[in-house]
């Protein structure tokens, strides 16, 4: 493998986790500087054909880059590369592909059913944002039939990872008995946890529920929320 291709692979890995700045600071490698270097870099990403490189290239097309597609975002090309990476099992690409189907980015027709399919693949690879979206779709009946137990299952996983919207919706599940036995104390606990992250709906739900619970129940919920630690 050439040094140039190796650099592209390393940069792609750094980009995939949002670590470009720290990556460049900690190594002798740097992002391309000239137009020719960028073209070589993008060509190498396409030639590598590994899922991570395809995902990174898709992300560049999705966000736009001066040396790709005349400097404009190209949803169709982004979709094409996301799809190739997703089919190769790349969880983040699967999530992005689902988003493309949901928001009609690079596809002719939006499809919540296809969006759910790809979100689900990413969720089953433990991607928190995908777990949140899958749980939400099961809860609201978007692109799939309402399913309380599955909604709770996926939302709870995302809530454990620290996503405030998921935490708030887990609170809703306990409040309404969707996929879990009704439990006002647990419901308030999750509202409190999400409210600490400035989730406005959770703040409203927390304040409303606290007014109707007994003092010792509120104290139990507050202690449980204080003891909560998100999973890494």
N, C-alpha and C positions, 0 to 999 in steps of 0.2 A: 504493500500500500504506500502511495506517495506521501510525502510530508504535507503537501497541499491538501490532499483528501483527508489525512489524519486531522489537520487543523480544522477543516470543515466539520468533521464529526464531533470534535471536542467543543467547537463553538455551538453546534446544534444542541448538544447536551446541556450546555450552560444556558442557552436561550430557553430551552424547554422548561427550566425551573425558575426562570426569571433572574438568573444570576450572572448576567453579562458583565456588570460593573465589577463585582467581586472577582469574577473569573479572570477578567483582563488584568486586574490589579495583582492577582496572585500568581500569574504565569507570564511567560515571555510572549505568549500569543496575543494578538489584538485583532479587533475587527478590521475588515478591509477599509482602505482609505480612498483609493482611486476608483474611477468608474470601471476600469479594466479589472481591478482586483475584485470588485463587487460582482461583476459578471461571471468571473471565474468561480467565485464563492457560490453563487446561485446555481451555476452549471454543475458544480461538484455535488451540491445538495441533491439535485435532481438525479444525478447519476448514481449516487450512493444507494438509493432505493430502499434504505432501511426506514422503518416506521417513524423514527424520531426525526430524521432529516426531512422526510415528506411533510411531517407535521409542522416543522419550523418554516419550511417553504410556504406551506399553506397560510401560516400566520402572517408572513410577510405580504402575501397577496391580499389577505383580508384587511390588513391595516394600511397598506400602501407603502411603497418605498421609491425613492427617486430613480432607482435603476431597474425598476420592474414596472411593466404596463404603463409606461410614460408617467410614472410618478403617482398614479391614481390607484385606489383600492380596486381590486378585481375579484368580486365575489364568486364568479364562475370558476376562475382558476383556483381560488381558495378552496372552494367546494371540491374540486377535482383532487387536489392533494390531500385534503382532509379525509376524503372518502378512501383513498388508497392507504393512508396511514391507519384509518379506523378499521378497515378490513384486515389489516395486519395485526390488529389487536391493541393499538395505541389508545389508552383510556381517554386522555384529554382530547384526542382527535375525534373519538366517538362522541364525546360531549359536544364538541364544536359542530360536528355533523348534525347532531340532533337540533342544535340551535339554528343551523342553516335551514333545516326543514321547517322548523317552527316559525321562523321570521322571514321565510322566502328569500333567502340570500344565496344566489347562485343556482337556484332551482326555478323551474317555471311555475310550479304550483306548491303552495305551502301544504304541509301534511303533518298534523299533530300525531297521527298514527305512526308515521315514520320517525318523527321526532322522539316519541316515546320509545320506540324500538332501540334507537341508538343511545338515548339517555340510560335506558335500562342496562345495556351492555357495559356502559361506563360505570354505572352504579354498582354493578356486580363485581367490578374491579376496585371497589371501595373508594371511588372518587366522590368526596363529600358534596360538591355542587350538583353532581348528577343524582346522588341519593336524594337531595333536597327536591330537585325538580320532578323526579319520579314519584316521590311521596306526595308532592303537591298535586300532580296530575291524577293519581289514584284518589286523592281526597276531593278534587273538584270535578272529576269525570272528564278531563280534557284528553281527547285522543284515546281514551280507554274507559271502561266501565268503572264506576265508583267501587272501591274496595277498601273498606276501613282497616282490616288487618294488615294489608300490604302497605297502605299509606303510613300507618303507624310504624311498621317495620323499617321502612326506608327513612322516614323522617327522624326516627329515634337514632339511627346510625349517624345521620348528619348532625343531629343535635348534640350527640356525644362528642363530635369533632369540633364543636364550638360555633356552628352557624346559627346566628340569632333568629333568622326566619324559621328555620327548622325547629328551634327550641320553642318559639311561640306557637307553632302549629302542633307540636307535641302537647303543649298545654291545652290547645283546643281539643285534641284527641281525648285527653283525660277528662276534660270538662263535659264533652258530649258523649263519651263512651264509644268513640270511633276506633275500633281495633284494640281497645284496652278497657278494662273495667273503669267505670266512672270513679274519679278520685279527686276531690277538690283541692286537697292539700298538695298532691303531686302537680295538679294543674297550676296552682299558684306558684309552686316552686319553679316550674319551667318559665312562667311569665316573668318571675323575678330575675332569673338568670338572663333571659333575653333582654329585659329592660335595662340591665346593667351595661348592655352594649348599645344602649340608646335606640332600641327598636321601638318605634312610636306605638305601633299596635299593641305590643306587649306591655308597654307602660300603661296604656288605657285599660287593657284587660286586667293587669295586676291591680290597679287602683279600684276597678269595679268589683273584682272578686273579693278583695280584702275587706271591703265594706260589709259583705254578707257572711263572712266566716267568723267563727268564734276566735277570741284572742289567742287561745292556746293553739288553734289550728294555724293561724298566721305565723306564730312563733316557730312551729314545726317546719312550715314551708320556708321560712327565712333561714333557719339553721341548715336545712338540706341544701338550699341554694348556696349558702356560704361554703359548705363542704364540697360542692361540685368542682371537679377539675376536668377540663376537656381532655379527650384522648389525643395523643400526638398523631 
